[in-house]
Each structure stands twice: as C-alpha cells, then as structure tokens.
Amino acid sequence: MDHLRAQIAEVIEQLASEYRAAPASILTESDLKYLLVSRLMSLDSLRGEKPTRDAGVLGTMVHCEVSWFDENDRLWLKPDITILEPSKLSIFHGVGKVRLPRKSFSFNGPAIILELKLVRSTSGVIARSVASIRRDLDKIARLHQKVEEDGARGK
C-alpha cells in the first residue's frame, strides 16, 4: 500500500489544479468523491478486479463509505474512500473466529483511507468549516487508534 501514496497524492493534486482552473466543475463533496474515485480507479495499480479470500469472487480496491468498527465495536466510522487489498476481503466469511459482521463483508489487511472536505465558501475556510474538518480528523484518529489497539500498527 505504501507504494500507492505518491500516486494518490499526484491524482489529488491534479484534480485540485483542475478545480482551481474550473471551479464550477465540482459543486458538491459528492462530485469531488465521484471524480476522485474515477481517477483512482484508472490508475494501473488500482484498476480492475482482483481475487478476494472467497473462491471465485472478484473485488476492486477502491470503495466509498466503508464502515469500520469504532472503539466500541460499532460500525460508526465511515471514511469517504477506502482503498484495500481484495485478497484480504471476504463477502462470505468472517476473519478468523469472528463471524461476518452485519456490514456483510470482512476485511483484515492494509488499507488507505481518504476523508474529503470541499469548502466552496468565497470567504475561504470559516469556523463552521474548521469544526467539520476537526470532526473528520477526530474520526481518522479514532480509526487509527482502533487499528493500533487491534495490533495492526502502521497498516
């Protein structure tokens, strides 16, 4: 997954540059998410379907709104975009002795999460925007802490 970071950063910077040139091209955060996912899925390393842990089942690497367990084992943490290894994904079986959760898939492997924020205010980043960004950063910190507690530090 580490090798993808530079490619992802390049895609994000290119999209940001295009947005600065044509600001009416992205009107909502959903537009931003759609465009970014589309660009990410066109990268050679993220393109196409790959085998999952389930025999004969293929999956992709890029997903939106994937639920992650929080510190209370509730599926309340949802980054905007998750990039994961399909080989560590199952839609039929849980991981180890853990049953398949109610989200109907299990995943146990390295991942990259992206949380998006589109600020269209003509006055720039205002207090309301800062509060929203802080909530997103808190979500990422909680998810990171949970991953570390589960013994997957740095993954």
NORRA-V492214 format. One line per field, one symbol per residue. phi: phi as a letter, one per 20 degrees, with the letter a starting at -180 (. if undefined). psi: psi as a letter, one per 40 degrees, with the letter a starting at -180 (. if undefined). A space follows every 10 residues. Layout:
phi = ???
psi = ???
This chain:
phi = .gfegfffff ffffffffff fcfefcecff gffgfffgff fefgfdfnec fefegmddbd edbdlffdfe fdldedecff ccdcegfddc ddcfemeeff fffmbcbbaf bcdcddbddd gfenfdgfff ffffffffff fffffffffe ndgmd
psi = ddeddddddd dddddddddd dgeedhdidd dddddddddd eehdeeiiii iaehhehiii dhiifhhiha eefigehgid hhhihdeeih ediihbehih ieefiihgai ihihhihhhe heeahidddd dddddddddd ddddddddde ffhe.
